[in-house]
Amino acid sequence: MSKSKAKIFSHLHNEVYCRLGVSPVHGIGVFAIRSIPKGVNPLKTWLDFREIKFSPAEIKKLPSAVRREIEIFCYYDEESVHIPSIGMNSMNMAFYLNHSKTPSVKYLKNGKMLSLRAIQTGEEIFLDYDEAFGEIHTFE
């Protein structure tokens, strides 16, 4: 087996845990396709994923439909809007984690996720937005 093929096979065998699906909580969610042990990153990716800061004034120059997507999927505060370095047409499953005050994963300061407990096959995976982003989120 070539090194490239072996590397991909190892990734598939050891690091792929999730899929997107229809969430009974809200829209789209992230679900376990197999058991996830406590203490692993169930959304490990090979993408070079950083965030680029933009000012609200810069974002205001974008088309309104694009601004709405950024408001839904990107982190922002009064001073800056954080846009993924991979752009908005690339997928990062973490965008689809729904909020819960009893989360199953934690967002680490290095941008990675960590499972807080064992997660069962078929279970939706949740993140506490308040803890992850340092502010109170309310949903209607």
N, C-alpha and C positions, 0 to 999 in steps of 0.2 A: 504494500500500500504506500502511495506517495506521502511525503510529509504533509502536504496541503490537505489531502484527503483524510489522513489520520487526525489532523488537527480539527477538521470539521466534524469527523465522526466522534471524537472526544467531546466536543462542544455539544453535539446532539445528545450524546449519552449522559453527560454530567451536568449540563447547564441549562437545558431547555425544560421549563416547568409550566409555562403559562400560555393562555390563548385569550383572545378578546371574545366577548359574548354579550348578549342582551342581559342587562342587569335588572333585577326586580327592584333595586334601590333607586337607580337613576341611569337612564340611557344605556350606555355601553359600560362594561366593567371588565376587570381582569380576573380570570378564573384559573385554578390549578388543573392541569391536565394529568398530573400524577402527584403523589405525596411529596410535600416539600418539608425537609427537616428544619428544625429550629436552627437559626444562626447562619443561614446561607442567603446569598443574593439571588432571589428567584427571577430577577429581571436583568441578569448580567448580559451586557451587550458588547460587541466589538466596535461599535460606533465611537468615534472621537466626539464625545458629547460634552460640550462646554456651553456656557451661556454668554451672549454678547449683550452688553447694556446699551439701551437707547433711552433718550429723554422722552418724556411725554410729548414734547413739541415735535420731535422727529416722527413719532408714531402717528400724531395727528395728521401728518401729510399723506398717510396711506389711505387707500380706498376704505370706505366704511365697513364693507363686508370683511375685509382682512382685519381691520381693527377689532371687530366682534370676535373673530377666531382667536386673536391674541388675548383678548380679555377673558375668554373661556379657558384657554390652554396654557397661558404663560403666567409666570410669577411677575408681579409688579407692585410697586409702592409709590409714594408721592414723588420720589426723585428719579426712579428709573424703571424701565420695562426690560425684563430679561428674556431675550429671544434665543432659542436653541441654535447653536452653531451649525447644526445639520439642516436648518431651515424648517419651514412649516409643511413641506411636502414629503418629508421623511417621517417614518413612524417610530416613536418610542412608546412602548406599551405603558410606561409609567404615567403618561398623560391621561390614561383612562382609569387610573385607580380612583375609586370612589372614597368619600370621607366617612369615617366612623370614629366615635369616641372610644371604641374598643378595637383598635387596629390590629392587623395581623402582620404588618410590616412597618418598619421605621425608616425614615429618610435620614441618612447620615450626612454630616457636613461635607464629606468628599463627593457627594452626589450619588452615592450608591444606596441600595436598599438592603435591609437586613430583616429576615423573617424573625418575628418575636416569639413564635411558638411553631410547633408542627402544624402544617396546613394540609387538610385532606383533599383528595382528588374531587374535583367538581366545586369546591368551595370558592366563593368570591373573595378576593384579596382586598383588604382595606388599609387606608393610610389615614392617620389623624392629621388633617390639614393644619389645625391650630398649632400642634406641636412641631410639625415639619416646617411651617413658614412663620411661626412666631406671632400669630395674630388670630383673632376670633373670626370664624367664618359662620355666616348664617345662611340658611337655604330656605327658600319658600316652596 
